[in-house]
Amino acid sequence: MKHIGLYIHIPFCRSKCPYCDFYSLTGREDLFPAYVRSAAVQLDALAQKYAVQADTLYLGGGTPSLIGGELLAELIAAARAHFQIPPNAEITVECNPSSCTEQLFRELAAAGVNRISLGMQSAVDRERKKLGRRSGREDVARCIGWAKDAGIGNISLDLMLGVPGQTAESAAESVDFCAQSGVTHVSGYLLKLEEGTPFYTRSGSLALPDEDETCRIYETVCQGLEQAGFERYEISNFAKPGYESRHNLKYWNDAEYLGIGPAAHSFIEGKRFYYPRDIDAFLAGGEPVPDGPGGDFEEYAMLRLRLCAGLREEEVRARFGHPIPDKLYVRARELAENGLAAYDRGEIRLTRAGFLLSNSAIAYLLYG
């Protein structure tokens, strides 16, 4: 039986961060129990349709911690029952420090959660406030301690780069916090102004770092995390050895996964589908809608090139029955001349400089 990744979207937040375009709702605490019941029904329906097991489970949002440990445990139990999740599975819950308690982590640990993704964004409180975060650095540190005390030692921190008012020096403060906190994983994402968000509307007045300073921030974070023992394995992700996100690696390896909840996407049996961004439709039992085929070489290559390992000849042959096309090597040589890629006859990968320009570099490799 195939092993897939399983994702459950929790579309609730206490307040909406000004940079976020993920599907989430505020002020709908009344929907929490009904939403969990609807998600359990959808888990059952998908389990009956696909004969698969899940070896990773990821509860993301929104703010999953907002609905509380009891309801999260109920969801995890339903996922276990329908997808035969083994004891050694990676089970991750995203948490916001402002909605966490010591009791929450004890309840999550009892439910089998063994990985926490904590939405820090910055360890510098003035930057956190500009990002709309309610909690401060000490709240983040307290949550890390609570999770460890509950027996959950695999903890990831989110770190945003290029945020309003940030400098390379303030980014170094956040890196130092990550290094000293004893976490196992850091996701460091460059801020992107998404259309429809308050940040996008106010882009001209945000005091964002300029391009040169953003590059300095990026280099400072990469070097600082690596010096602290975090190994980069994907454009935006760093982990202590053995603590790479098993669930997210499924996405970057173009492996199969199922997503439950409004705006959640799935890829299985060569097809992609998703639930509309409509909680009322989901609660009414609405089914996901088709999103076309998936899994061809170009899609696989685009995702794999996000990884430090890049494209590997042996793996391409095993999956598609053909080598890496020669034209990719030709283009890789051109990128290598500018320090953006590295290659030999067995692999193609982006360099650190290439990762900073990843969208353009990957597009050039694939399409010229």
N, C-alpha and C positions, 0 to 999 in steps of 0.2 A: 504494500500500500504506500502511495506517495505521501511525503511529508511536505506540508505547505506552511506559510506564515499566515497568522490570523490577526486581523486588526479590527478593533471596535472603537468607533468614534463616539466621544462623549461631548455633545455640542452645547455645553453650558459654561458660562463664565459669570463671575461676580460683576466684572466690568470689562469693557472691550478696550484692549490696548490700541493706541492710535496707529500702529504700524501693521496690525494683523488683518489679513483678509481670509483667514480660515473661517469656515462656517461655524458660528456659535451664536447663542442667544443669552441675553441677560434677563434677570428677574423672572425666571420660569421655574423656580424651585418646585412648584406644584406638579410639574411634569416628570420629575425624577423617577418615581416608582413606575409610572406608565411607560416611560422610555425603556427602562430596564426590562420590563415584561415584553415589549415589542422587539427589543434586540434579541431576547431569548427565543422568541418565535422565529425570527429570521435565521438565527443560528441553526435551529432545528430544520428549517426549510432547505438551507444550503447544505447541511450535512446529509440530508436525504438525497439531494441531487448529485452530490459529488462524493465518491468513495475515497476520501482522503483523511489523513491525520494531520494535526498541527503540532509542530515542534517548537514554534515560537508564538507567543501571544503578546500583543501590544495594545494597551488601552491609552488612546491619545485624545486630544481635544483641540479647542475647548480646554476645560480644566477638569479632568477626571476626579481629582481629589475633592472637588467641590461637592460631589454627590455623596461622599462619605464611605467609610469602610464597609458597612453592612451591604449596601447596594453593589459596590464594586465586587465584594466577595460573592454575591449572588450571580453576577455576570460571569465571573471567573469559573464558578461551579458549573454554570450552564455550558460554557465553552469546553470545559473538561469533559462533561458528559457527552456532548455531541461530536467532539473531534478527537477523543481519546488522547488527550495531551499527556505525554509521559512525565514521570517525576523529574527528569533532568531537563525539561523544557525551560527556555528563557521566557520569563513572564515579567513584562515591564509595565509600569504605570507612570504616566506623566503627572507631576504634582507641582502646584504653585505654592511657594512658601506661605502666602497669606491665607491659604485654606487648609493648612496642615496642623495636626495635633500629634502629640505623642501616642495617643490612643489609635489614631488612624494608622500609623506605621505598624503598630502591634497587630491590628486587624488585617492589614495587607499581608504581613508576614505569615499570619495564621492561614490565610487563603492561598498561600503558595507563591506570592510575589517575591521574586529574587533580584529584581532590578528596578531602580527608581531613576526617572529622568526629571531633574529638578530645574524649573524655569528661573534661572538666576539672571541671565542676560548681561549683567555687569555686577562686579563687586564694589563698584563706586556708587554710593547712594545718590549723588546728584544726577548721574546718568540714568539710574534706575527710575528716578522720579520723572525725568523727561520722557522715558519710555512708558509711563503710565503704570509702573509697578507699585503696588501698595506697600510691600514689605521692604526691609532694608538688609544690609549685609549680615547683621547679627541674626536676623530671622533665618536667613539661608544657612548660616553656620549651625543654628539650633536644629533645623530640620535634618541636616546631615548627621548630627549627633543622635537624634531620635531614630533615624533609619538604621544606623549602625547598632544602636542599643537593642533594636527589635530583631537584629540578626540579618539585616539586608545590607551587605557590604558593597554590592555592585551599584555604584551611584554615578550618574552622568549629570554634568552641569551644562546648561546652554549658555553660550557666550556670544553676544552680538558685536560685530565690528563695524566701525564707520558710523556710530550713532551720534546724535547731536552733542556737541561739546567734547567729544572724545579726542584724546591725543595718544601718541605712542606711549607716553609716560603713564597715563591713566589706564591704558590697556594692560601695561605691565603689572599694575596693581591687581587687576583681575586675574592675570596669570599666576601671580604669587599666591593669591587666595586659593586658586585651584590646586596648586602644588602643595600648599600647606594643609589643605582640608582632608587629604587622604582619599579623594575620590578616584575612581578608576577610569573615567571617560570624560571627554570634553567635546562638545559640538560647537564649533566657532563659525558663525555665519555672518557674511557681509550683509548689512541692512539693504533691503531692496524696497523702494517706494512703490507699493502696489496700488494700482488705480482703484479708486473708490474708498481708500482709507483716509483718515484725517491727515496723516503725514503727507500723503500725496497732494492733498488740497493745499497744505501749508508748506510745501517743499521749499518755497523761496525764502522762508523765514526760520528755517530749522537750525541754522548755524552748523551745518554738516561739515566734517573735515573735507578739505579739498583732495584731489586725486593723489598728490604726492604724500600728504599726511595719511591718507587711507592705506597707501602702499607701505608706509612706515609702520602703521598699526598692524597690518597683516604680517609683515616680517617679524615684528616684535613678538606677536602672539605665537607664530609658528616656531621661532627659535626658542622662546621661553618654555613652551610646552615640551618641546623635544629635549631641552636641557633638564627638565624636571622628570624625564622618564616616560613621557607619553609619546607613543609612536604614531605618526600620521599614517592612516590607511585609506582615507578617502579625502576628497577636496576639502571638506569642512569638519572632518572627524579625526580625533586623536584618542588613543587608548593605551592604558598600561598593557603589557603583553598578556594575551589571552582574554582580554576584556572587550574586544571589538563587539559591536552590536550585531548579534546573530540575526535578529529580525531585519534590520535595515540592510544587511548584506544580501538578503534575498532580493530586495528591490534592485540593488546595484549589479547583482548577478543575473538580473532578468529572470528570476525564479518565480514560481507560482505563489500566489497569496489570495486570500479572500478578505474583503473589507465589509463591515456591517455598520450602518448608520448613514444619515444624510451627508452627502458629499464624499462618502467612502468609495474607493475604487478597488476593483478586483482584476486579476489576470490569472486565468486558468484554462487549460485545454486550448491554448492558442487564441483565446478571445478575451477582450477587455469589456468591462461593464461597470456601472456606478449607480449609486442611489442619488436622485436629484437633491439639490440643496433646499429641502422642504420638509420640515419636521412633521407637519400635519399629515403629509402624504405617507411618511414613514410610520407614524403612529396608526394610520388607517390600514396598514398592511401593504403599502405600495412596494412593488418589486423593483429591482434595479433595471436600468435601461442599457441596451447595447452601446458599446463604444468602439466597435470595429475590431479587426484582428490585431494580434500582438506577437512579439517574439521573433521577428525576422532579424537578419544579421545587422542591419543598420541600427535598429533599436538596441540590440544587445551591445553593439560596439559603443554607442553613445553612452550607455550606462556604465559599461566596464571601464571606459576611459576616465570616469570619475574616480576610479580606484587607483591607488599608487601602483598596484600590480599591473594595471593597464590591460591591453589586449595580449593574449598569449596564444601562440600558434597551435599548441597541442589542444587547448580547450576549444578553440574555434573549430578545429577539425572534428573533434569528438561531438560537438553539438550540431554543426552544419554540413559536415562531410567535405569541406573545402578549406584551403588555407586562408590566411589573411590576404586580401587582394593586393596585388603588387602596387596599385595606385596609392594605397595607403602608405606603403613604405616610401614611395617617391615623395609624397607630401610630408611625411614625417621627417625626411631628410631636410626638406626646406624649413620646417619649423625648428629642427635641431640647430640649424645654422644661426637662428635667432635666440637660441637658448630656451625654447618653449617645449621641446620634446626630446626624448631619448629613444633609441631603437637599435635593434640588431635583427637578424633573420628569424628570431623566435618571439619577439615581442615589440610592442609600441606602447609607450607611456608618456604622460605629460610630466614636465618638471614643475618645481615650485612656481617658477615664473609663468609657466603654461597654465597652472591651476588658477592663477590670478586672472587670466584671460580665457578661462575654460570654455565658455560658450562659443567664442570665436574660433579658438584652437580646435575644438572638437568638430565644429561645423566645417572648417577647412579640411581637416583630415578625411571626413566622410564625403564631402561634396565638392571640394576644391574652391 
